[in-house]
Amino acid sequence: MAEDWVKAAARGALGDGEVIGVIVEGREIALYEMDGEIYATDDICTHAYAKLSDGWMEKGEIECPLHAGRFDIKTGKATAPPCIDDVKTYPVRVEGDEIQVKLD
């Protein structure tokens, strides 16, 4: 499948220090804004089913609301147990008033 840029949210839906969950072409994706940059990962924790967008973002990490595991929002790397498997990340761009993610 070709890689496509797809609208994930309106630019105004996300503010600095915030995380939101969106569904893009059937995929649950979390969008984060930190220091004016936007990042995207899968929204589901790799340890157990929980939405990362329901968690807490602090110092560049998202903490899962279920078992307090953490992931780096830029790289998807698992940074705290019980999470050991990284979460998938997606390239992000802003085009006009759209936040877009590149799906593969």
CORRA-V136917 format. One record per backbone hydrogen bond with DSSP energy under -0.5 kcal/mol. NH is the residue of the N-H (numbers start at 1). CO is the residue of the C=O. E is the energy in kcal/mol with one decimal. If there is no record, write none. Layout:
NH:CO:E, NH:CO:E
This chain:
4:103:-1.1, 6:101:-2.8, 8:99:-3.5, 9:99:-1.4, 11:97:-3.1, 13:10:-1.9, 14:11:-1.2, 17:33:-2.4, 18:15:-2.0, 20:31:-2.2, 22:29:-3.0, 24:22:-0.5, 24:27:-2.6, 25:23:-0.5, 27:24:-2.1, 29:22:-3.0, 29:27:-0.7, 30:41:-2.9, 31:20:-2.9, 32:39:-2.6, 33:18:-2.1, 34:37:-2.7, 37:34:-2.0, 39:32:-2.4, 40:90:-0.6, 41:30:-2.0, 42:88:-2.3, 43:28:-2.7, 45:50:-2.5, 50:48:-0.6, 52:43:-4.1, 52:50:-0.6, 54:51:-1.7, 55:52:-2.3, 56:63:-1.3, 58:56:-0.5, 58:61:-2.6, 61:58:-1.6, 62:71:-2.5, 63:56:-2.7, 64:62:-0.5, 64:69:-3.2, 68:64:-1.3, 70:80:-0.9, 71:62:-1.9, 72:77:-2.5, 73:60:-2.4, 76:72:-2.6, 79:70:-2.8, 80:70:-1.1, 83:80:-1.3, 87:76:-2.8, 90:40:-2.2, 93:100:-2.2, 95:93:-0.5, 95:98:-2.2, 96:94:-0.5, 98:95:-2.0, 99:9:-3.2, 100:93:-3.2, 100:98:-0.6, 101:6:-2.5, 102:91:-2.0, 103:4:-2.5, 103:101:-0.7
